[in-house]
Amino acid sequence: MTDVGTYALAADLALLLGGFAYAAVSDLRDREVPDALWQVLGIVGFLVGFVDVVPGGVVPTFLWFVVGLLVIQHLFAWDLRLGGWGDRYADILELMAYVAVVALVAVAVAVLVTVLFARGLFEAGILFGGADAKALMIVGLLVPMLATPLIPLPASVAPVTAILPFAVNVLMDAALFSIAIPLVIAARNVRAKEFRGLSGFVGYTIPVDDLPRKYVWVRDPMFGEAREEEKSIETSEDDRRRRQAIAEDLRSRGVRRVWVTPQIPFIVVMAVGVVAALVAGNVLFDLIFQL
């Protein structure tokens, strides 16, 4: 890697760490990450990427331009500006863009796979929030591949980590560390003598009066078509008002405590995954290949 390329990678890594630190704090505090953060990270990462590809000539520059625009269009609500026409044709236009990029791009496969991967996880409901999918795309845009983490990898692990897009390593590391969350919840329930078998790993009770200021989903007693309503929530303020309404309804029915599941700030877990992937690569594969 040239000195310029080294500086560009350092800039991308600094941008990634700083951006995820801000996103993690925002997600932990408000359970919402501003779209402007991903837009700034995406545009700056897109521009910095040209430092690496321009010396390679027209073809890699063009491929980076195409793939970068594909990522960035996810970060802006361009379909809303088209009005009713956008409602009818936005999905078709986006599909055409995907098809065109897939046809044109082979060299930039790491970035493209990351975008498709993130979008697929979002559509499947595995990444519940739009910010989670955008964050994964930003990882792929800023650092498509990182074959050599800070801690040297064993020879049995290095080839696997090297061929995986960096964003996949980040997500797998985040998923591994998220295993700690149900264990923490279970420990809380054991201490409170409220452990309920398997459900004791995912939920706990809180006073109804605490609902408006806690980032939780109400599970028992259920409040109307709760799960369907949850899917329609757009902002943390909408969610707070909903929890306020639920609390008022439960108080009127004499309910004093309610069983809830926490709204996990997954951006925080992903931020841990970013650091882990930078330091140790794919931690899960590290463990598996060491057994």
Phi and psi restraints in degrees (value plus and minus 20) as a CYANA .aco file:
   2 THR   PHI     -90.9   -50.9
   2 THR   PSI     146.4   186.4
   3 ASP   PHI     -79.2   -39.2
   3 ASP   PSI     -60.4   -20.4
   4 VAL   PHI     -82.7   -42.7
   4 VAL   PSI     -63.4   -23.4
   5 GLY   PHI     -83.0   -43.0
   5 GLY   PSI     -57.7   -17.7
   6 THR   PHI     -83.8   -43.8
   6 THR   PSI     -63.3   -23.3
   7 TYR   PHI     -85.1   -45.1
   7 TYR   PSI     -58.5   -18.5
   8 ALA   PHI     -85.0   -45.0
   8 ALA   PSI     -62.4   -22.4
   9 LEU   PHI     -84.6   -44.6
   9 LEU   PSI     -61.3   -21.3
  10 ALA   PHI     -81.2   -41.2
  10 ALA   PSI     -60.9   -20.9
  11 ALA   PHI     -84.2   -44.2
  11 ALA   PSI     -62.8   -22.8
  12 ASP   PHI     -83.6   -43.6
  12 ASP   PSI     -62.3   -22.3
  13 LEU   PHI     -85.4   -45.4
  13 LEU   PSI     -61.2   -21.2
  14 ALA   PHI     -83.2   -43.2
  14 ALA   PSI     -62.1   -22.1
  15 LEU   PHI     -83.2   -43.2
  15 LEU   PSI     -62.4   -22.4
  16 LEU   PHI     -83.8   -43.8
  16 LEU   PSI     -68.7   -28.7
  17 LEU   PHI     -85.9   -45.9
  17 LEU   PSI     -64.4   -24.4
  18 GLY   PHI     -84.5   -44.5
  18 GLY   PSI     -62.8   -22.8
  19 GLY   PHI     -84.3   -44.3
  19 GLY   PSI     -63.4   -23.4
  20 PHE   PHI     -90.7   -50.7
  20 PHE   PSI     -51.3   -11.3
  21 ALA   PHI     -82.5   -42.5
  21 ALA   PSI     -66.3   -26.3
  22 TYR   PHI     -83.9   -43.9
  22 TYR   PSI     -63.3   -23.3
  23 ALA   PHI     -84.3   -44.3
  23 ALA   PSI     -59.1   -19.1
  24 ALA   PHI     -83.8   -43.8
  24 ALA   PSI     -64.0   -24.0
  25 VAL   PHI     -82.5   -42.5
  25 VAL   PSI     -64.4   -24.4
  26 SER   PHI     -83.8   -43.8
  26 SER   PSI     -63.0   -23.0
  27 ASP   PHI     -87.1   -47.1
  27 ASP   PSI     -59.2   -19.2
  28 LEU   PHI     -87.9   -47.9
  28 LEU   PSI     -57.9   -17.9
  29 ARG   PHI    -100.5   -60.5
  29 ARG   PSI     -64.4   -24.4
  30 ASP   PHI    -138.2   -98.2
  30 ASP   PSI     -27.0    13.0
  31 ARG   PHI      34.6    74.6
  31 ARG   PSI      15.0    55.0
  32 GLU   PHI    -174.6  -134.6
  32 GLU   PSI     114.9   154.9
  33 VAL   PHI    -137.5   -97.5
  33 VAL   PSI     106.1   146.1
  34 PRO   PHI     -82.6   -42.6
  34 PRO   PSI     117.9   157.9
  35 ASP   PHI     -79.1   -39.1
  35 ASP   PSI     -50.0   -10.0
  36 ALA   PHI     -79.7   -39.7
  36 ALA   PSI     -51.4   -11.4
  37 LEU   PHI     -82.8   -42.8
  37 LEU   PSI     -69.8   -29.8
  38 TRP   PHI     -86.3   -46.3
  38 TRP   PSI     -53.9   -13.9
  39 GLN   PHI     -84.9   -44.9
  39 GLN   PSI     -64.2   -24.2
  40 VAL   PHI     -85.9   -45.9
  40 VAL   PSI     -67.6   -27.6
  41 LEU   PHI     -80.2   -40.2
  41 LEU   PSI     -62.5   -22.5
  42 GLY   PHI     -83.6   -43.6
  42 GLY   PSI     -67.4   -27.4
  43 ILE   PHI     -86.7   -46.7
  43 ILE   PSI     -65.3   -25.3
  44 VAL   PHI     -84.3   -44.3
  44 VAL   PSI     -64.0   -24.0
  45 GLY   PHI     -82.2   -42.2
  45 GLY   PSI     -57.9   -17.9
  46 PHE   PHI     -80.9   -40.9
  46 PHE   PSI     -65.4   -25.4
  47 LEU   PHI     -90.1   -50.1
  47 LEU   PSI     -62.0   -22.0
  48 VAL   PHI     -83.2   -43.2
  48 VAL   PSI     -53.4   -13.4
  49 GLY   PHI     -79.1   -39.1
  49 GLY   PSI     -48.5    -8.5
  50 PHE   PHI     -85.3   -45.3
  50 PHE   PSI     -44.7    -4.7
  51 VAL   PHI     -79.4   -39.4
  51 VAL   PSI     -57.8   -17.8
  52 ASP   PHI     -98.9   -58.9
  52 ASP   PSI     -59.7   -19.7
  53 VAL   PHI    -108.6   -68.6
  53 VAL   PSI     -49.5    -9.5
  54 VAL   PHI     -79.0   -39.0
  54 VAL   PSI     -62.7   -22.7
  55 PRO   PHI     -81.2   -41.2
  55 PRO   PSI     -39.9     0.1
  56 GLY   PHI     -99.5   -59.5
  56 GLY   PSI     -29.4    10.6
  57 GLY   PHI      92.4   132.4
  57 GLY   PSI    -192.0  -152.0
  58 VAL   PHI     -88.9   -48.9
  58 VAL   PSI     -62.0   -22.0
  59 VAL   PHI     -83.5   -43.5
  59 VAL   PSI     -75.1   -35.1
  60 PRO   PHI     -82.7   -42.7
  60 PRO   PSI     -52.7   -12.7
  61 THR   PHI     -84.2   -44.2
  61 THR   PSI     -64.5   -24.5
  62 PHE   PHI     -84.5   -44.5
  62 PHE   PSI     -62.7   -22.7
  63 LEU   PHI     -82.9   -42.9
  63 LEU   PSI     -62.2   -22.2
  64 TRP   PHI     -83.5   -43.5
  64 TRP   PSI     -61.1   -21.1
  65 PHE   PHI     -79.0   -39.0
  65 PHE   PSI     -65.7   -25.7
  66 VAL   PHI     -86.6   -46.6
  66 VAL   PSI     -69.2   -29.2
  67 VAL   PHI     -86.9   -46.9
  67 VAL   PSI     -60.9   -20.9
  68 GLY   PHI     -80.0   -40.0
  68 GLY   PSI     -62.9   -22.9
  69 LEU   PHI     -84.0   -44.0
  69 LEU   PSI     -55.5   -15.5
  70 LEU   PHI     -82.1   -42.1
  70 LEU   PSI     -61.7   -21.7
  71 VAL   PHI     -86.0   -46.0
  71 VAL   PSI     -68.2   -28.2
  72 ILE   PHI     -84.4   -44.4
  72 ILE   PSI     -53.1   -13.1
  73 GLN   PHI     -83.8   -43.8
  73 GLN   PSI     -42.5    -2.5
  74 HIS   PHI     -91.2   -51.2
  74 HIS   PSI     -39.7     0.3
  75 LEU   PHI    -109.4   -69.4
  75 LEU   PSI     -27.7    12.3
  76 PHE   PHI    -144.7  -104.7
  76 PHE   PSI     120.3   160.3
  77 ALA   PHI    -103.2   -63.2
  77 ALA   PSI      41.9    81.9
  78 TRP   PHI     -86.0   -46.0
  78 TRP   PSI     -48.6    -8.6
  79 ASP   PHI     -86.0   -46.0
  79 ASP   PSI     -48.5    -8.5
  80 LEU   PHI     -87.3   -47.3
  80 LEU   PSI     -48.8    -8.8
  81 ARG   PHI     -93.6   -53.6
  81 ARG   PSI     -34.0     6.0
  82 LEU   PHI    -110.1   -70.1
  82 LEU   PSI     -23.8    16.2
  83 GLY   PHI      43.6    83.6
  83 GLY   PSI    -162.2  -122.2
  84 GLY   PHI     -81.6   -41.6
  84 GLY   PSI     -53.4   -13.4
  85 TRP   PHI     -82.0   -42.0
  85 TRP   PSI     -57.6   -17.6
  86 GLY   PHI     -87.4   -47.4
  86 GLY   PSI     -58.2   -18.2
  87 ASP   PHI     -79.4   -39.4
  87 ASP   PSI     -55.8   -15.8
  88 ARG   PHI    -102.0   -62.0
  88 ARG   PSI     -56.6   -16.6
  89 TYR   PHI    -138.5   -98.5
  89 TYR   PSI     -23.4    16.6
  90 ALA   PHI     -79.3   -39.3
  90 ALA   PSI     -64.2   -24.2
  91 ASP   PHI     -84.1   -44.1
  91 ASP   PSI     -58.9   -18.9
  92 ILE   PHI     -86.2   -46.2
  92 ILE   PSI     -63.8   -23.8
  93 LEU   PHI     -81.6   -41.6
  93 LEU   PSI     -62.0   -22.0
  94 GLU   PHI     -87.2   -47.2
  94 GLU   PSI     -59.7   -19.7
  95 LEU   PHI     -81.6   -41.6
  95 LEU   PSI     -62.2   -22.2
  96 MET   PHI     -81.4   -41.4
  96 MET   PSI     -58.1   -18.1
  97 ALA   PHI     -84.5   -44.5
  97 ALA   PSI     -62.6   -22.6
  98 TYR   PHI     -81.0   -41.0
  98 TYR   PSI     -66.5   -26.5
  99 VAL   PHI     -81.4   -41.4
  99 VAL   PSI     -63.1   -23.1
 100 ALA   PHI     -83.6   -43.6
 100 ALA   PSI     -62.6   -22.6
 101 VAL   PHI     -88.5   -48.5
 101 VAL   PSI     -62.8   -22.8
 102 VAL   PHI     -80.1   -40.1
 102 VAL   PSI     -57.7   -17.7
 103 ALA   PHI     -89.1   -49.1
 103 ALA   PSI     -53.3   -13.3
 104 LEU   PHI    -109.8   -69.8
 104 LEU   PSI     -46.1    -6.1
 105 VAL   PHI    -130.0   -90.0
 105 VAL   PSI     104.2   144.2
 106 ALA   PHI    -145.7  -105.7
 106 ALA   PSI     -59.1   -19.1
 107 VAL   PHI     -83.0   -43.0
 107 VAL   PSI     -58.9   -18.9
 108 ALA   PHI    -112.7   -72.7
 108 ALA   PSI      17.1    57.1
 109 VAL   PHI     -83.9   -43.9
 109 VAL   PSI     -50.6   -10.6
 110 ALA   PHI     -82.7   -42.7
 110 ALA   PSI     -64.1   -24.1
 111 VAL   PHI     -87.8   -47.8
 111 VAL   PSI     -64.3   -24.3
 112 LEU   PHI     -83.5   -43.5
 112 LEU   PSI     -63.7   -23.7
 113 VAL   PHI     -81.0   -41.0
 113 VAL   PSI     -58.3   -18.3
 114 THR   PHI     -83.2   -43.2
 114 THR   PSI     -64.6   -24.6
 115 VAL   PHI     -81.7   -41.7
 115 VAL   PSI     -68.3   -28.3
 116 LEU   PHI     -82.8   -42.8
 116 LEU   PSI     -59.8   -19.8
 117 PHE   PHI     -82.1   -42.1
 117 PHE   PSI     -68.7   -28.7
 118 ALA   PHI     -84.1   -44.1
 118 ALA   PSI     -63.6   -23.6
 119 ARG   PHI     -84.6   -44.6
 119 ARG   PSI     -60.2   -20.2
 120 GLY   PHI     -83.7   -43.7
 120 GLY   PSI     -62.3   -22.3
 121 LEU   PHI     -84.8   -44.8
 121 LEU   PSI     -56.5   -16.5
 122 PHE   PHI     -87.3   -47.3
 122 PHE   PSI     -66.2   -26.2
 123 GLU   PHI     -84.6   -44.6
 123 GLU   PSI     -51.4   -11.4
 124 ALA   PHI    -100.4   -60.4
 124 ALA   PSI     -26.7    13.3
 125 GLY   PHI      63.9   103.9
 125 GLY   PSI     -14.5    25.5
 126 ILE   PHI     -95.9   -55.9
 126 ILE   PSI     -62.3   -22.3
 127 LEU   PHI    -114.4   -74.4
 127 LEU   PSI      82.3   122.3
 128 PHE   PHI     -89.5   -49.5
 128 PHE   PSI     -62.2   -22.2
 129 GLY   PHI    -114.7   -74.7
 129 GLY   PSI     127.8   167.8
 130 GLY   PHI     -81.0   -41.0
 130 GLY   PSI     -52.5   -12.5
 131 ALA   PHI     -83.6   -43.6
 131 ALA   PSI     -54.0   -14.0
 132 ASP   PHI     -83.6   -43.6
 132 ASP   PSI     -66.0   -26.0
 133 ALA   PHI     -85.9   -45.9
 133 ALA   PSI     -61.8   -21.8
 134 LYS   PHI     -83.1   -43.1
 134 LYS   PSI     -59.9   -19.9
 135 ALA   PHI     -81.4   -41.4
 135 ALA   PSI     -61.7   -21.7
 136 LEU   PHI     -85.7   -45.7
 136 LEU   PSI     -58.6   -18.6
 137 MET   PHI     -84.7   -44.7
 137 MET   PSI     -59.2   -19.2
 138 ILE   PHI     -83.6   -43.6
 138 ILE   PSI     -59.7   -19.7
 139 VAL   PHI     -77.8   -37.8
 139 VAL   PSI     -66.9   -26.9
 140 GLY   PHI     -84.8   -44.8
 140 GLY   PSI     -53.2   -13.2
 141 LEU   PHI     -94.7   -54.7
 141 LEU   PSI     -62.2   -22.2
 142 LEU   PHI     -95.2   -55.2
 142 LEU   PSI     -63.8   -23.8
 143 VAL   PHI    -153.7  -113.7
 143 VAL   PSI      63.6   103.6
 144 PRO   PHI     -79.4   -39.4
 144 PRO   PSI     -66.6   -26.6
 145 MET   PHI    -156.8  -116.8
 145 MET   PSI     125.3   165.3
 146 LEU   PHI    -166.4  -126.4
 146 LEU   PSI      68.9   108.9
 147 ALA   PHI     -93.0   -53.0
 147 ALA   PSI     -44.3    -4.3
 148 THR   PHI    -141.8  -101.8
 148 THR   PSI      78.2   118.2
 149 PRO   PHI     -91.0   -51.0
 149 PRO   PSI     155.2   195.2
 150 LEU   PHI     -85.7   -45.7
 150 LEU   PSI     -58.9   -18.9
 151 ILE   PHI    -107.6   -67.6
 151 ILE   PSI     102.1   142.1
 152 PRO   PHI     -76.8   -36.8
 152 PRO   PSI     115.9   155.9
 153 LEU   PHI    -111.6   -71.6
 153 LEU   PSI     128.4   168.4
 154 PRO   PHI     -81.3   -41.3
 154 PRO   PSI     134.4   174.4
 155 ALA   PHI     -80.2   -40.2
 155 ALA   PSI     -48.3    -8.3
 156 SER   PHI     -95.2   -55.2
 156 SER   PSI     -40.8    -0.8
 157 VAL   PHI    -120.4   -80.4
 157 VAL   PSI     -56.0   -16.0
 158 ALA   PHI     -73.2   -33.2
 158 ALA   PSI     -63.9   -23.9
 159 PRO   PHI     -82.0   -42.0
 159 PRO   PSI     -54.7   -14.7
 160 VAL   PHI     -89.5   -49.5
 160 VAL   PSI     -68.3   -28.3
 161 THR   PHI     -81.8   -41.8
 161 THR   PSI     -55.1   -15.1
 162 ALA   PHI     -88.2   -48.2
 162 ALA   PSI     -51.4   -11.4
 163 ILE   PHI    -110.2   -70.2
 163 ILE   PSI     -31.4     8.6
 164 LEU   PHI    -108.3   -68.3
 164 LEU   PSI     116.6   156.6
 165 PRO   PHI     -75.3   -35.3
 165 PRO   PSI     123.6   163.6
 166 PHE   PHI     -75.7   -35.7
 166 PHE   PSI     -56.7   -16.7
 167 ALA   PHI     -83.5   -43.5
 167 ALA   PSI     -52.7   -12.7
 168 VAL   PHI     -86.9   -46.9
 168 VAL   PSI     -61.8   -21.8
 169 ASN   PHI     -82.2   -42.2
 169 ASN   PSI     -60.7   -20.7
 170 VAL   PHI     -80.5   -40.5
 170 VAL   PSI     -67.5   -27.5
 171 LEU   PHI     -86.5   -46.5
 171 LEU   PSI     -60.9   -20.9
 172 MET   PHI     -86.7   -46.7
 172 MET   PSI     -58.2   -18.2
 173 ASP   PHI     -85.3   -45.3
 173 ASP   PSI     -62.6   -22.6
 174 ALA   PHI     -81.2   -41.2
 174 ALA   PSI     -63.0   -23.0
 175 ALA   PHI     -82.6   -42.6
 175 ALA   PSI     -58.6   -18.6
 176 LEU   PHI     -84.4   -44.4
 176 LEU   PSI     -66.0   -26.0
 177 PHE   PHI     -91.2   -51.2
 177 PHE   PSI     -44.9    -4.9
 178 SER   PHI     -88.9   -48.9
 178 SER   PSI     -33.1     6.9
 179 ILE   PHI     -79.7   -39.7
 179 ILE   PSI     -45.7    -5.7
 180 ALA   PHI     -87.2   -47.2
 180 ALA   PSI     -45.1    -5.1
 181 ILE   PHI     -82.8   -42.8
 181 ILE   PSI     -73.0   -33.0
 182 PRO   PHI     -82.0   -42.0
 182 PRO   PSI     -48.9    -8.9
 183 LEU   PHI     -87.8   -47.8
 183 LEU   PSI     -59.3   -19.3
 184 VAL   PHI     -85.4   -45.4
 184 VAL   PSI     -62.4   -22.4
 185 ILE   PHI     -82.6   -42.6
 185 ILE   PSI     -63.1   -23.1
 186 ALA   PHI     -82.3   -42.3
 186 ALA   PSI     -63.2   -23.2
 187 ALA   PHI     -81.4   -41.4
 187 ALA   PSI     -59.9   -19.9
 188 ARG   PHI     -80.9   -40.9
 188 ARG   PSI     -64.4   -24.4
 189 ASN   PHI     -87.8   -47.8
 189 ASN   PSI     -56.7   -16.7
 190 VAL   PHI     -83.5   -43.5
 190 VAL   PSI     -64.8   -24.8
 191 ARG   PHI     -82.2   -42.2
 191 ARG   PSI     -57.5   -17.5
 192 ALA   PHI    -105.5   -65.5
 192 ALA   PSI     -19.4    20.6
 193 LYS   PHI      37.6    77.6
 193 LYS   PSI      21.5    61.5
 194 GLU   PHI    -144.2  -104.2
 194 GLU   PSI      -1.2    38.8
 195 PHE   PHI     -87.8   -47.8
 195 PHE   PSI     110.3   150.3
 196 ARG   PHI    -141.8  -101.8
 196 ARG   PSI      25.9    65.9
 197 GLY   PHI      50.2    90.2
 197 GLY   PSI    -159.2  -119.2
 198 LEU   PHI     -81.2   -41.2
 198 LEU   PSI     -56.1   -16.1
 199 SER   PHI     -85.5   -45.5
 199 SER   PSI     -39.8     0.2
 200 GLY   PHI     -89.7   -49.7
 200 GLY   PSI     -29.7    10.3
 201 PHE   PHI    -109.5   -69.5
 201 PHE   PSI     -31.7     8.3
 202 VAL   PHI    -143.1  -103.1
 202 VAL   PSI     -31.4     8.6
 203 GLY   PHI    -169.7  -129.7
 203 GLY   PSI     154.3   194.3
 204 TYR   PHI    -182.9  -142.9
 204 TYR   PSI     153.1   193.1
 205 THR   PHI    -122.3   -82.3
 205 THR   PSI     128.0   168.0
 206 ILE   PHI    -157.9  -117.9
 206 ILE   PSI     138.6   178.6
 207 PRO   PHI     -82.7   -42.7
 207 PRO   PSI     121.7   161.7
 208 VAL   PHI     -76.1   -36.1
 208 VAL   PSI     -56.8   -16.8
 209 ASP   PHI     -83.1   -43.1
 209 ASP   PSI     -39.8     0.2
 210 ASP   PHI    -105.8   -65.8
 210 ASP   PSI     -29.6    10.4
 211 LEU   PHI     -74.8   -34.8
 211 LEU   PSI     -66.9   -26.9
 212 PRO   PHI     -80.5   -40.5
 212 PRO   PSI     -44.2    -4.2
 213 ARG   PHI    -130.8   -90.8
 213 ARG   PSI      -8.8    31.2
 214 LYS   PHI    -134.2   -94.2
 214 LYS   PSI     118.0   158.0
 215 TYR   PHI    -106.6   -66.6
 215 TYR   PSI      68.1   108.1
 216 VAL   PHI    -162.4  -122.4
 216 VAL   PSI     143.2   183.2
 217 TRP   PHI    -127.9   -87.9
 217 TRP   PSI     111.7   151.7
 218 VAL   PHI     -98.3   -58.3
 218 VAL   PSI     111.1   151.1
 219 ARG   PHI    -141.1  -101.1
 219 ARG   PSI     -53.2   -13.2
 220 ASP   PHI    -173.3  -133.3
 220 ASP   PSI      94.8   134.8
 221 PRO   PHI     -96.5   -56.5
 221 PRO   PSI     127.6   167.6
 222 MET   PHI     -88.2   -48.2
 222 MET   PSI     132.2   172.2
 223 PHE   PHI    -135.0   -95.0
 223 PHE   PSI      76.0   116.0
 224 GLY   PHI      39.4    79.4
 224 GLY   PSI    -162.5  -122.5
 225 GLU   PHI    -105.4   -65.4
 225 GLU   PSI      46.6    86.6
 226 ALA   PHI     -79.9   -39.9
 226 ALA   PSI     -69.0   -29.0
 227 ARG   PHI     -86.2   -46.2
 227 ARG   PSI     -56.1   -16.1
 228 GLU   PHI     -87.6   -47.6
 228 GLU   PSI     -58.3   -18.3
 229 GLU   PHI     -84.5   -44.5
 229 GLU   PSI     -57.1   -17.1
 230 GLU   PHI     -80.1   -40.1
 230 GLU   PSI     -55.8   -15.8
 231 LYS   PHI     -86.5   -46.5
 231 LYS   PSI     -44.1    -4.1
 232 SER   PHI    -112.0   -72.0
 232 SER   PSI     -23.6    16.4
 233 ILE   PHI     -90.8   -50.8
 233 ILE   PSI     109.2   149.2
 234 GLU   PHI    -123.5   -83.5
 234 GLU   PSI     -56.9   -16.9
 235 THR   PHI    -150.7  -110.7
 235 THR   PSI     144.4   184.4
 236 SER   PHI     -85.8   -45.8
 236 SER   PSI     -48.9    -8.9
 237 GLU   PHI     -90.2   -50.2
 237 GLU   PSI     -60.2   -20.2
 238 ASP   PHI     -78.8   -38.8
 238 ASP   PSI     -61.3   -21.3
 239 ASP   PHI     -85.6   -45.6
 239 ASP   PSI     -61.8   -21.8
 240 ARG   PHI     -82.8   -42.8
 240 ARG   PSI     -62.9   -22.9
 241 ARG   PHI     -83.7   -43.7
 241 ARG   PSI     -56.6   -16.6
 242 ARG   PHI     -85.2   -45.2
 242 ARG   PSI     -63.7   -23.7
 243 ARG   PHI     -85.6   -45.6
 243 ARG   PSI     -53.5   -13.5
 244 GLN   PHI     -83.6   -43.6
 244 GLN   PSI     -64.1   -24.1
 245 ALA   PHI     -83.9   -43.9
 245 ALA   PSI     -60.1   -20.1
 246 ILE   PHI     -83.3   -43.3
 246 ILE   PSI     -64.1   -24.1
 247 ALA   PHI     -81.2   -41.2
 247 ALA   PSI     -63.2   -23.2
 248 GLU   PHI     -83.8   -43.8
 248 GLU   PSI     -60.4   -20.4
 249 ASP   PHI     -85.5   -45.5
 249 ASP   PSI     -63.7   -23.7
 250 LEU   PHI     -87.3   -47.3
 250 LEU   PSI     -59.5   -19.5
 251 ARG   PHI     -82.3   -42.3
 251 ARG   PSI     -58.7   -18.7
 252 SER   PHI     -86.0   -46.0
 252 SER   PSI     -41.8    -1.8
 253 ARG   PHI    -117.7   -77.7
 253 ARG   PSI     -12.4    27.6
 254 GLY   PHI      59.9    99.9
 254 GLY   PSI      -8.4    31.6
 255 VAL   PHI    -102.2   -62.2
 255 VAL   PSI     110.4   150.4
 256 ARG   PHI    -127.0   -87.0
 256 ARG   PSI     -50.8   -10.8
 257 ARG   PHI    -148.9  -108.9
 257 ARG   PSI     132.6   172.6
 258 VAL   PHI    -159.6  -119.6
 258 VAL   PSI     123.0   163.0
 259 TRP   PHI    -105.5   -65.5
 259 TRP   PSI     107.6   147.6
 260 VAL   PHI    -153.3  -113.3
 260 VAL   PSI     142.6   182.6
 261 THR   PHI    -138.0   -98.0
 261 THR   PSI     121.0   161.0
 262 PRO   PHI     -93.3   -53.3
 262 PRO   PSI     127.5   167.5
 263 GLN   PHI    -104.6   -64.6
 263 GLN   PSI      81.5   121.5
 264 ILE   PHI     -90.1   -50.1
 264 ILE   PSI     105.1   145.1
 265 PRO   PHI     -95.9   -55.9
 265 PRO   PSI      63.6   103.6
 266 PHE   PHI     -86.2   -46.2
 266 PHE   PSI     -43.3    -3.3
 267 ILE   PHI     -81.5   -41.5
 267 ILE   PSI     -54.9   -14.9
 268 VAL   PHI     -82.5   -42.5
 268 VAL   PSI     -64.9   -24.9
 269 VAL   PHI     -84.6   -44.6
 269 VAL   PSI     -59.7   -19.7
 270 MET   PHI     -85.1   -45.1
 270 MET   PSI     -56.2   -16.2
 271 ALA   PHI     -81.9   -41.9
 271 ALA   PSI     -59.9   -19.9
 272 VAL   PHI     -83.1   -43.1
 272 VAL   PSI     -59.4   -19.4
 273 GLY   PHI     -83.4   -43.4
 273 GLY   PSI     -56.9   -16.9
 274 VAL   PHI     -80.4   -40.4
 274 VAL   PSI     -68.7   -28.7
 275 VAL   PHI     -82.8   -42.8
 275 VAL   PSI     -63.7   -23.7
 276 ALA   PHI     -82.8   -42.8
 276 ALA   PSI     -61.3   -21.3
 277 ALA   PHI     -87.2   -47.2
 277 ALA   PSI     -56.4   -16.4
 278 LEU   PHI     -86.5   -46.5
 278 LEU   PSI     -59.0   -19.0
 279 VAL   PHI    -102.6   -62.6
 279 VAL   PSI     -66.0   -26.0
 280 ALA   PHI    -145.3  -105.3
 280 ALA   PSI     -16.2    23.8
 281 GLY   PHI      56.1    96.1
 281 GLY   PSI    -154.6  -114.6
 282 ASN   PHI    -112.1   -72.1
 282 ASN   PSI      80.6   120.6
 283 VAL   PHI     -81.6   -41.6
 283 VAL   PSI     -58.1   -18.1
 284 LEU   PHI     -81.8   -41.8
 284 LEU   PSI     -66.9   -26.9
 285 PHE   PHI     -87.0   -47.0
 285 PHE   PSI     -54.2   -14.2
 286 ASP   PHI     -75.5   -35.5
 286 ASP   PSI     -65.9   -25.9
 287 LEU   PHI     -89.0   -49.0
 287 LEU   PSI     -64.9   -24.9
 288 ILE   PHI     -82.3   -42.3
 288 ILE   PSI     -65.4   -25.4
 289 PHE   PHI     -98.2   -58.2
 289 PHE   PSI     -29.2    10.8
 290 GLN   PHI    -110.6   -70.6
 290 GLN   PSI     -32.5     7.5
